[in-house]
Amino acid sequence: MSSDFTKGILKDNPIFIIMLGLCPTLAVSTQVVNALGMGAGVIFVLLGSNIIISLLKKFIPDQVRIPSYIVIIASFVTVVDLAMQAYVPSLAKSLGVYVQLIVVNCIILGRAEAFANKNTVAASVLDALGMGIGFTLGLLLISFIREVFGAGTITLFAIGSFDGVIRIPKLSESPARVMGLAAGALLLMGYLKAFFNWQSSKKERSL
């Protein structure tokens, strides 16, 4: 049962191993706060949709299985979108259309079809949490590197007198602007993917 949770974080990480959800990953990973918001949204939608689909798997006809999944996923995405607009409008504006596009995120639809449709509610919850946390950690890693080197800052949520922005001396004065561009995101993604492949091959050779 524990493997249902851990596999999404390491062995089958959605971003670095399975290579799913790359569109929002590359688009919103310019700031750490964006990664936190998108990650939280994806975890919520994954958790909710996995639970509902696992509960209803015996009642959904095969002929309308995928459309039914999309309707269920879209319902949870609507909740996330409205909640962000109501409580964190600046984050909702920053993430833009990519919140609504969670509906067609391959990670969520893939887990619904490949896992929740065939397993118990408890296992589906662990799978959703593992995949969601794995996605969030991957997104945080990319966002952290891109923002630190591309802007010389770490942007978090503003609390009280804290404006939410941590400025890093030297780097904020002469950042590597390319890291904030699409080209920098693709370059970083390639290096990180190569690193994880190298680590995976090392483990295989040691067995």
C-alpha positions in Angstrom: 0.0 0.0 0.0 2.8 2.4 0.8 4.3 1.9 -2.6 1.1 3.5 -4.1 2.2 6.7 -2.3 6.0 6.7 -2.8 6.1 5.7 -6.4 4.6 9.1 -7.5 7.3 11.0 -5.6 10.4 9.1 -6.8 10.1 6.1 -9.1 7.3 7.4 -11.3 7.6 11.2 -10.8 5.2 12.8 -13.2 7.6 15.5 -14.4 11.0 13.9 -14.4 10.3 10.2 -15.1 6.9 10.0 -16.9 7.2 13.4 -18.4 3.5 14.4 -18.0 2.1 17.8 -17.2 5.0 19.6 -18.9 2.9 22.4 -20.4 2.0 24.0 -17.0 5.4 23.0 -15.6 7.2 25.1 -18.2 4.7 27.9 -18.3 4.2 28.8 -14.6 7.6 27.8 -13.1 8.9 31.4 -13.2 8.2 31.9 -9.5 8.1 29.7 -6.4 4.7 31.0 -5.4 3.2 29.9 -8.7 4.6 26.4 -8.1 3.0 26.3 -4.7 -0.4 27.4 -6.0 -0.4 25.1 -9.0 0.8 22.2 -7.0 -1.9 22.7 -4.3 -4.5 22.9 -7.1 -3.3 19.7 -8.8 -3.2 17.8 -5.5 -6.8 18.9 -4.6 -8.1 17.9 -8.1 -6.2 14.6 -8.1 -7.4 13.7 -4.6 -11.1 14.6 -5.3 -11.3 13.0 -8.7 -9.5 9.8 -7.7 -11.9 9.3 -4.7 -15.1 10.0 -6.8 -14.0 7.8 -9.7 -12.9 5.0 -7.4 -16.3 5.1 -5.7 -18.3 5.2 -8.9 -16.1 2.9 -11.0 -18.8 0.1 -11.1 -21.6 2.5 -12.1 -19.9 4.4 -15.0 -20.5 2.6 -18.3 -17.4 1.9 -20.4 -18.9 3.8 -23.4 -18.9 7.1 -21.5 -16.0 6.5 -19.1 -13.6 9.2 -20.4 -16.2 11.9 -20.8 -17.5 11.1 -17.3 -13.9 11.4 -15.9 -13.5 14.8 -17.6 -16.8 16.1 -16.1 -15.7 14.9 -12.6 -12.3 16.5 -13.0 -13.7 19.7 -14.4 -16.0 20.0 -11.3 -13.0 20.0 -9.0 -11.0 22.3 -11.2 -13.9 24.8 -11.1 -13.8 24.8 -7.3 -10.0 25.4 -7.3 -10.4 28.2 -9.9 -13.2 30.0 -8.0 -11.4 29.6 -4.7 -8.2 31.1 -6.1 -10.1 34.0 -7.6 -11.8 34.7 -4.3 -9.0 34.3 -1.8 -5.7 34.7 -3.8 -6.6 36.8 -6.8 -3.0 37.8 -7.5 -2.0 34.1 -7.7 -5.1 33.4 -9.9 -4.0 36.2 -12.3 -0.4 34.9 -12.4 -1.4 31.3 -13.2 -4.0 32.5 -15.7 -5.6 29.9 -18.0 -3.3 27.2 -16.7 -5.6 26.6 -13.7 -8.5 25.8 -16.0 -6.2 23.6 -18.1 -5.8 21.3 -15.2 -8.9 19.7 -16.6 -6.9 18.2 -19.5 -3.7 17.6 -17.5 -2.5 14.1 -18.5 -1.4 13.3 -15.0 -5.0 13.6 -13.6 -6.8 11.9 -16.5 -4.1 9.2 -16.5 -4.4 8.4 -12.8 -8.2 8.2 -13.2 -8.0 5.7 -16.1 -4.9 3.7 -15.0 -5.4 3.6 -11.3 -8.6 5.0 -9.6 -10.7 3.0 -12.1 -9.2 -0.3 -11.0 -8.4 0.2 -7.3 -9.9 0.9 -3.9 -10.6 4.3 -2.5 -7.8 4.0 0.0 -5.2 3.0 -2.6 -6.5 5.8 -4.9 -6.1 8.4 -2.2 -2.4 7.3 -1.7 -1.8 7.3 -5.4 -3.3 10.8 -5.7 -1.2 12.2 -2.8 2.0 10.6 -4.1 1.5 11.8 -7.7 0.4 15.2 -6.5 3.3 15.7 -4.1 5.7 14.4 -6.7 4.4 16.9 -9.3 4.5 19.7 -6.7 8.1 18.9 -5.7 9.2 18.7 -9.3 7.5 22.0 -10.1 9.1 23.6 -6.9 12.6 22.5 -7.9 12.3 23.9 -11.4 10.7 27.2 -10.2 13.3 27.7 -7.4 16.2 27.3 -9.8 14.6 29.5 -12.5 13.6 32.3 -10.2 16.9 32.3 -8.1 19.1 32.4 -11.2 16.7 34.2 -13.5 15.6 37.0 -11.2 17.7 36.7 -8.0 14.6 36.4 -5.9 12.4 33.8 -4.1 8.7 34.8 -4.3 6.4 33.5 -1.6 3.0 34.6 -0.2 2.9 38.1 1.3 2.1 38.0 5.0 1.7 41.2 7.1 4.6 43.5 6.5 6.5 40.9 4.5 5.9 41.5 0.8 6.6 37.9 -0.1 9.8 38.5 -2.0 13.2 37.4 -0.7 16.0 39.1 -2.7 19.3 37.4 -3.0 22.4 39.7 -3.0 24.5 39.7 -6.2 22.1 37.5 -8.1 19.3 40.1 -8.0 21.7 42.7 -9.4 22.9 40.6 -12.4 20.6 37.6 -12.9 20.8 35.2 -15.8 17.7 36.5 -17.6 17.5 33.5 -20.0 16.3 31.4 -17.0 13.1 33.4 -17.0 12.5 32.7 -20.7 10.9 29.6 -22.3 14.4 28.6 -23.7 15.8 28.6 -20.1 12.9 26.5 -18.9 13.5 23.9 -21.7 17.3 23.9 -21.1 16.8 23.4 -17.3 14.3 20.7 -17.9 16.7 18.9 -20.2 19.5 19.0 -17.6 17.2 17.8 -14.8 15.8 15.0 -16.9 19.4 13.9 -17.8 20.3 13.9 -14.1 17.4 11.8 -13.1 18.1 9.3 -15.9 21.7 9.1 -14.8 20.6 8.4 -11.2 18.1 5.7 -12.4 20.8 4.0 -14.6 23.2 4.0 -11.6 20.6 2.2 -9.5 19.9 -0.3 -12.2 23.6 -1.1 -12.7 24.1 -1.6 -8.9 21.4 -4.3 -8.8 
